């Protein structure tokens, strides 16, 4: 019994010291990187293995607000606005998102990274992995798009038609509402069933992107596309 008490008394101060240590102070750094005539906005925080977070279409880096700091406590976390999204303006030229990502990594002196992507961000991550496999250590994909995939869902075809019509009319407010119906609400829910803060955050991101959209910016994807090449991906996914 005495030995047990001695051990407990000895350990208690150590446990107190360990628990009372302050959390690591995280400092973020942000800026712009030149990609041809365009500029990409980025933000990074933390140290360690790099993890690059790629947002979905018509959104921006704020999509990761709920995850960025959490990952930065264990990784060197990087998030950025893809070209023609958020603070990364598009210019009148032809580009590929996966090539922009390669320039971003080179500019930030990142040799290899974990790539995390949602939707459009997922297909950018997949295309990049197929083009530059030696620069990817792992993939984290959520509902990824896929270059070369023949997507013919009737509901989404209808929503895409409405989105295109709103752009043709120059009605950005209507575009954002159609976007919300398609991607925030989905086909089986009403706006009232969605967390209002989530809907407002998506509205802000989509409005900023579509308002600054440059239609003369021509995007290309991987050739040959990813749809027929997924077996080539060897990294943990």
N, C-alpha and C positions, 0 to 999 in steps of 0.2 A: 504493500500500500504506500509506503514511504517513497519508494522508487517512482511509483506512478505519479504521486503528488509533485515530486521534484521535476519530472519530465513536463508535466502540465505547467508548472510555474515557469519553467525555463522557456517553453514554447510560446506562452501567451505574449510576452513582449515582442517576439519575432513576428507573430501573426499581426499584432497591432501595427508594427512598423510597416509591414508589407501592405496591409490594407489601407494605411493612412497616406501612402505615397500618392502624390497628385498624378492625374492622367497626363499623358504626354501632350505637350502643346503642339497643335498642328497649325502650320502656316501655309496658306495657299499662295500660289503664284499664277498670274495670268498674263496673256499677251496675244499678239498676232504673228502668224508665220506666213511668209510670202510663198504662194504656190502659183508660179507663173504670174499672170496679171491679177490674180485673186489673192485674198488674204483669209486665213483660217483663224478664228478665235479659239483659244484653248485655256484650260485651267488645270493646274496640277497641285497635289497635296500629298504629303506623306513620303516615306522612304521604303526601299526594298524592291521586291520584284515588281516590274511595271504591269499595270492592268489598265487597258484603254477601254473606255465606255463610249459606245456609239449609239446615238439616239435614233428614234424612229422617224419616218418621213413626216415632214411639215412640223416637227417638234424642234427642240434644241437641247443644249447641254443641261438646262434646268430640269429636264425629265429625270435626271439622276440625283436631284436634291435630297431625296430620302435615303440614298445609298452611298453617296460620294464620301462623306466624312467617315462613315463606318468602315469602308474599304481602305481609306487612307490611314487608318490606325494599324493596318497590317501590310499594306502595299504602297507602292508609289502609284497613286491613282491619277489618271489623266482623263478628262472629258473634253470634248470639243464640239463646235458647231460645224457640221458638214457644209460644204459649199452650197450657197443659195438657201441656207437655213440660219435663223438667229442672227448673230452678228457677223457671219461669214458671207459677205455679198458675192453674188454671182457676176460673172463678166461674159461678154459675147465671145465665147470660144467653146471648144470641145474638150471635155474632161472625163475622167473616171474617178469615182469616189475612192476606189481602192488604191489608185495611184496617188491621190491627195494624202491618204493615210500613210503611204510609204514616205512621202516628203515630210510629213509631220514627225514621224518616228526618227527620221534622219536628223531633222533640225533639233529635236530634243535629245539626240544622242542615245536613242533606245535601239539596241540590237535585237532584242527579243521581248515579246510581251504576251500576256493573256489578253485576248480580245473578247469583250462582252458586248452583245448587240441585241436590240429589239427590232423586229420587223425589218425596215430598211437597213438598220444598223446590223442586223444579222446577215443580210445578203452581202453587205460591204465586207463584213468579217470573213465570210465564206470565200468570196472572190479574192480577197487579199491572201487568205491562207493557200489557195490554189496557185496563186501567182508567186507568192513569196513564202513557201512553207518553212524555210529555215528561220524565219523571223517570228514565228508563232509558237508559243509553248502550250497553249490550251485555248479552247473556245467555250464560251458560255453564251448560249443562244436561247432567246425567247421568241416564239412565233416568228422565226426568220423568214424573210423573203428569199427567193431563189432565182437567180438569173437564168433565163432560158426555160423556165417552167410555164406551161400554158395554163394560166389561171382562168377558168371559165365559170366561176360561181355566179349564178343569176342575180343574187342579191347584190354582190359587189359590183357586177357589171352595171346594174341600175344606179348604184351610188356613184360609181365612177362617171357615168353619163351626167348625173346631176352636178357633180363637182366640176366637170369640164364646162358645162353650160354656165355655171356661175362665174367661172373665170372669163369665158367669152363675153359675158355681160358686164364684166368689170365690177361685179357685186361681191366684194370680199367678205362682207358680213354674212351673206347668204352662203358663200363657200365654207366659212368656218362652221356655220350651223349644220350644213350637210356633212362636213368632216366629223363633227361631234356625233351626229346620228350614226355614221358608219363605224367609227373607231372607238368612241367613248361609250356610247349607249349600246351599240350592237343591234342585231335584228330582233331580239326578244325582250328588250327592256325599254322603258320610257325614261326621259330625263329625270323624272321625279324619283326614280329608283337608284340614281347615281349620286354618290357623295358630291355635294355642291362645290366643295373646295377642289375636288379632282376635276370636275367639269370646267371650273373657272381657270385652273392652271393650264389645262389643255387649250382652252379658248385663247388665252394670252399667247401661248407659244405658237399656235397655228396662225393667229392673226399677225404676229410679228413676221413670221416667215412668208406668208402669202402676200403681205403688203410690200415687202422688199424683194419679191421674186423677180428674177430676170429671165424672161422667156427666151432670150437669145443665148442663154447658157445651155449648151447641148451635152447631155450626159450619155456616156457609153458604158457598157458593161463588159465583163470578161468574154474573150473569144478564144476557143469555144466556151460556152457558158457553163455554169456550175451544175445545172440540172442533170447532166449526163456524166459528171465527174466526181460525185461525192465519195466514191470508193477511194479516191486519191488522198483524201484527208486522213492523216495518220496521228494527229495530236489528240489528246484526251478532249472529248466534246460532251 
